[in-house]
Amino acid sequence: MVDTGGSFPIQAILSPERSQFMNAFTRLPSFEFDEKILLQGAEISRRLDQLRMDKFPPNARKTLRLFSMAEVAHYLGVSPNNLKRLHLEGKGPVPMTSTGGRRFYTGEQMRELRHFLDRTGKSDAKKYVPHRKDGDKLQVIAVVNFKGGSGKTTTTAHLAQHLALTGHRVLAIDLDPQASLSALHGFQPELDRNPSLYDAIRYDEARKPLSEIIQQTNFPDLDIIPANLELQEYEYDTPLSMQTSVEGKRFFTRLGKALSDVDDRYDVVVLDCPPQLGYLTLTALTAATSVLITVHPQMLDLMSMSQFLLMLGNITKTIKRAGANVEMDWLRYLITRYEPTDVPQAQMLGFMQSMLAEEILRQPMLKSTAISDAGLTKQTLYEVERNNFNRATYDRAIECLDAVNFEIQGLIHRAWGRL
């Protein structure tokens, strides 16, 4: 045995070939970090744009698939036989009919059908167009979580699209500079150069009305304000403005004032907040009428949420003393990525229900490969064709999504005083 005395070089007991091998893998070359990550970022952006162009030719803008008669009936709240009868009588929009006799409608035709049914229905019949009535306030839902990976953006996207499919006029606002919600709706910030919410809440003379920065999506009745990296400037501008102006001290009013510009155009606004408790999140929460907190049923996620709630509560008390209005119509927790057969998750859900029973949505969002697979092409489950998946997997996922979103829709309607 060789006694190295703590300083004998290990290469002395290796063969020349082994020594050369070790040198090659222990002496890493240095590199310019900024140049490397800029090149990698540009290459990823280029490949994503190519994917977008391949998936949505010819202009890389998203389109929307056709919806089957059964799907249309489901979201309109009527029977398929009712829709079939309307078509046979020559009423309403004319669907596309496949060689097998199946009927399909576009998203625009679904909206046209909804308004047709609303006009021609009996006075005591169910209303098919669930728009706000006089006196109903704009519903602003902030979807939040302090920890990434909780399904926050996926929840926001599917909720906004579901509300649009069920006849609501919806504005989705991406408040996360990482722009994941924007990407799901076909926007690529570094290439599209769309303005973000920052343009409507900034503190200088370059501020624009909210109506000038809204973009249409591929869903009828769903518009979006995409995000970009410039949103992060609000986190730096606000503390500086707080030192020099009244506007800065009342930063929490900025989104609410901006939304007043388009109040009459929408029924619901859905806010995808960044996974941090900064000025963007606080501005969103003080404009919100309700809050949806997504949480994965794991101990670390629950601990993180606990810290988030304590921090948020203390900060909210401070801005309330400064004049902020933080009264909400409802607060709910949505369990996401839930696996019923996972015993620790089931135990954690039971633990949470013992504390927050009234505030946890009855239906958890199950973990689903269908949602993950749809995300590979930057789509939601409402956008993809059922026949692209294992049908049982797709049906379980869409049934779960609808159950969650119809429950949230019920809360919105209750806030308007409807049953």
PEKA-V476214 format. One record per residue. SS is DSSP state (A for helix, B for strand, O for the rest). PSI is psi in radians with two decimals (NA if undefined). BURIAL is b if it has 9 or more other ideal C-beta (glycine too) atoms within 8 Angstrom, else e. Layout:
# PEKA-V476214
ss & psi & burial
SS & PSI & BURIAL
SS & PSI & BURIAL
This chain:
# PEKA-V476214
ss & psi & burial
O & 2.38 & e
O & 2.21 & e
O & 1.90 & e
O & -0.25 & e
O & 0.27 & e
O & -0.07 & e
O & -0.06 & e
O & 2.22 & b
O & 2.39 & e
A & -0.45 & e
A & -0.40 & e
A & -0.40 & e
A & 0.13 & e
O & 2.73 & b
O & 2.77 & e
A & -0.67 & e
A & -0.74 & e
A & -0.68 & e
A & -0.72 & b
A & -0.68 & e
A & -0.79 & e
A & -0.72 & b
A & -0.69 & b
A & -0.52 & e
A & 0.04 & e
A & -0.26 & e
O & 1.51 & e
O & 2.40 & e
O & 2.50 & e
O & 2.81 & e
O & 2.84 & e
O & 1.91 & e
A & -0.81 & e
A & -0.74 & e
A & -0.70 & e
A & -0.84 & b
A & -0.51 & e
A & -0.73 & e
A & -0.74 & e
A & -0.71 & e
A & -0.73 & e
A & -0.67 & e
A & -0.74 & e
A & -0.76 & e
A & -0.76 & b
A & -0.76 & e
A & -0.66 & e
A & -0.67 & b
A & -0.65 & b
A & -0.71 & e
A & -0.74 & b
A & -0.75 & b
A & -0.71 & b
A & -0.65 & e
A & -0.58 & e
O & 1.10 & b
O & 2.81 & e
O & -0.12 & e
O & 0.26 & e
O & 0.39 & e
O & 2.43 & e
O & 2.47 & b
O & 3.13 & e
O & 2.40 & e
O & 2.97 & e
O & 2.68 & e
B & 2.36 & b
B & 2.83 & b
A & -0.65 & b
A & -0.72 & e
A & -0.78 & e
A & -0.79 & b
A & -0.70 & b
A & -0.82 & e
A & -0.37 & b
A & -0.34 & b
O & 0.59 & e
O & 3.07 & b
O & 2.62 & e
A & -0.61 & b
A & -0.59 & e
A & -0.77 & b
A & -0.70 & b
A & -0.71 & b
A & -0.74 & e
A & -0.75 & b
A & -0.77 & b
A & -0.49 & e
O & 0.00 & e
O & 0.47 & e
O & 2.54 & e
O & -3.10 & b
O & 2.63 & e
O & 2.05 & e
O & 2.86 & b
B & 2.36 & e
B & 2.21 & e
O & 2.97 & e
O & -0.45 & e
O & 0.04 & e
O & 0.06 & e
O & 2.52 & e
B & 2.41 & b
B & 2.52 & b
B & 2.59 & b
O & 2.93 & b
A & -0.68 & b
A & -0.69 & e
A & -0.59 & b
A & -0.76 & b
A & -0.72 & b
A & -0.73 & b
A & -0.74 & b
A & -0.81 & b
A & -0.59 & b
A & -0.83 & b
A & -0.63 & b
A & -0.65 & b
A & -0.67 & e
A & -0.14 & e
O & 2.81 & b
O & 2.72 & e
O & -0.51 & e
O & 0.13 & e
O & 2.90 & e
O & 2.42 & e
O & 2.28 & e
O & -0.27 & b
O & 1.77 & e
O & 0.67 & b
O & 2.83 & e
O & 2.57 & e
O & 2.99 & e
O & 2.24 & e
O & -0.28 & e
O & 2.19 & e
O & 2.67 & e
O & 2.24 & b
B & 2.16 & b
B & 1.94 & b
B & 2.06 & b
B & 2.10 & b
B & 2.04 & b
B & 2.70 & b
O & 2.47 & b
O & -0.34 & b
O & 2.31 & b
O & 2.79 & e
O & 0.23 & e
O & 0.01 & b
O & 0.35 & b
A & -0.87 & b
A & -0.70 & b
A & -0.73 & b
A & -0.81 & b
A & -0.81 & b
A & -0.83 & b
A & -0.61 & b
A & -0.83 & b
A & -0.75 & b
A & -0.67 & b
A & -0.77 & b
A & -0.65 & b
A & -0.74 & b
A & -0.49 & b
O & 0.28 & b
O & 0.10 & b
O & 2.60 & b
O & 2.04 & b
B & 2.43 & b
B & 2.10 & b
B & 2.32 & b
B & 2.10 & b
B & 1.96 & b
O & 0.05 & b
O & 2.06 & b
O & -0.35 & b
O & -0.28 & e
O & 0.62 & b
A & -0.70 & b
A & -0.67 & b
A & -0.76 & b
A & -0.68 & b
A & -0.39 & b
O & 0.30 & b
O & 0.19 & b
O & 2.46 & b
O & 1.72 & b
A & -0.76 & b
A & -0.26 & e
A & -0.67 & e
A & -0.43 & e
O & 0.62 & e
O & 2.58 & b
O & 2.78 & b
O & -3.11 & b
O & -0.45 & b
A & -0.63 & b
A & -0.39 & b
A & -0.19 & b
A & 0.11 & b
O & 2.94 & b
O & -0.05 & b
O & -3.03 & e
O & -0.12 & e
O & 0.01 & e
O & 2.45 & b
O & 2.70 & b
O & 2.59 & e
A & -0.59 & b
A & -0.39 & e
A & -0.17 & e
O & 0.07 & b
O & 2.41 & b
B & 2.59 & b
B & 2.67 & e
O & -3.09 & b
O & -0.07 & b
O & 2.17 & b
O & 2.44 & e
O & 0.14 & b
B & 2.02 & b
B & 2.91 & b
B & 2.59 & b
B & 1.84 & b
O & 2.89 & b
O & 2.87 & b
O & 3.08 & b
A & -0.37 & e
A & -0.39 & b
A & -0.57 & b
A & -0.41 & e
A & -0.52 & b
A & -0.58 & b
A & -0.50 & b
A & -0.64 & e
A & -0.67 & b
A & -0.89 & b
A & -0.56 & b
A & -0.76 & b
A & -0.53 & b
A & -0.49 & b
A & -0.33 & e
A & -0.21 & e
O & 2.76 & e
A & -0.63 & e
A & -0.74 & b
A & -0.70 & b
A & -0.42 & e
O & 0.71 & b
A & -0.53 & b
A & -0.18 & b
A & -0.11 & b
A & -0.75 & b
A & -0.73 & b
A & -0.74 & b
A & -0.70 & e
A & -0.69 & b
A & -0.44 & b
A & -0.38 & e
A & -0.45 & e
A & 0.33 & b
A & -0.66 & e
A & -0.07 & e
A & -0.26 & e
O & 2.74 & b
O & -0.66 & b
B & 2.41 & b
B & 2.29 & b
B & 2.16 & b
B & 2.11 & b
B & 1.77 & b
O & 2.67 & b
O & 2.71 & b
O & 0.93 & b
O & 2.71 & e
O & 1.27 & b
O & -2.89 & e
A & -0.56 & b
A & -0.80 & b
A & -0.76 & b
A & -0.68 & b
A & -0.69 & b
A & -0.78 & b
A & -0.58 & b
A & -0.28 & b
A & -0.24 & b
O & 2.63 & b
O & -0.20 & b
B & 2.80 & b
B & 2.32 & b
B & 2.06 & b
B & 2.09 & b
B & 2.45 & b
B & 2.31 & b
B & 2.31 & b
O & 1.19 & b
O & 2.67 & b
A & -0.79 & e
A & -0.66 & e
A & -0.68 & b
A & -0.70 & b
A & -0.74 & e
A & -0.74 & b
A & -0.64 & b
A & -0.81 & e
A & -0.69 & b
A & -0.81 & b
A & -0.72 & e
A & -0.77 & e
A & -0.79 & b
A & -0.74 & b
A & -0.76 & e
A & -0.72 & e
A & -0.68 & b
A & -0.71 & b
A & -0.70 & e
A & -0.83 & e
A & -0.39 & b
A & -0.68 & b
A & -0.40 & e
O & -0.01 & b
O & 0.09 & e
O & 2.50 & b
O & 1.99 & e
O & 0.62 & b
O & 2.36 & e
O & 2.63 & b
O & -0.65 & e
B & 2.74 & b
B & 2.23 & e
B & 2.62 & b
B & 2.29 & b
B & 2.10 & b
B & 2.17 & b
B & 2.77 & b
O & 0.73 & b
B & 2.35 & b
O & 1.80 & e
O & -0.47 & e
O & -0.09 & e
O & 1.86 & e
A & -0.84 & e
A & -0.66 & e
A & -0.76 & b
A & -0.69 & b
A & -0.72 & e
A & -0.67 & b
A & -0.76 & b
A & -0.70 & e
A & -0.77 & b
A & -0.69 & b
A & -0.52 & b
A & -0.38 & e
A & -0.59 & e
A & 0.60 & e
O & -0.77 & e
O & -0.42 & e
O & -0.15 & e
B & 2.25 & b
O & 2.48 & b
O & -0.65 & e
O & 2.01 & e
O & 2.74 & b
O & 1.97 & b
B & 2.58 & b
O & 2.31 & e
O & 2.31 & b
A & -0.42 & e
A & -0.75 & b
A & -0.72 & b
A & -0.74 & e
A & -0.67 & e
A & -0.64 & b
A & -0.34 & b
O & -0.49 & e
O & 0.39 & e
O & 0.81 & b
O & 2.82 & b
O & 3.02 & b
O & -0.46 & b
O & -0.27 & b
O & -0.46 & b
O & 2.71 & b
O & 2.43 & e
A & -0.61 & b
A & 0.01 & e
A & -0.07 & e
O & 2.92 & b
O & 2.12 & e
A & -0.66 & e
A & -0.73 & e
A & -0.80 & b
A & -0.82 & b
A & -0.70 & b
A & -0.74 & b
A & -0.79 & b
A & -0.62 & b
A & -0.72 & e
A & -0.80 & b
A & -0.82 & b
A & -0.70 & b
A & -0.77 & b
A & -0.85 & b
A & -0.58 & b
A & -0.59 & b
A & -0.74 & b
A & -0.69 & b
A & -0.68 & b
A & -0.66 & e
A & -0.70 & b
A & -0.81 & b
A & -0.62 & b
A & -0.59 & b
A & -0.45 & b
O & 0.01 & b
O & 0.35 & e
O & 2.68 & e
O & NA & e
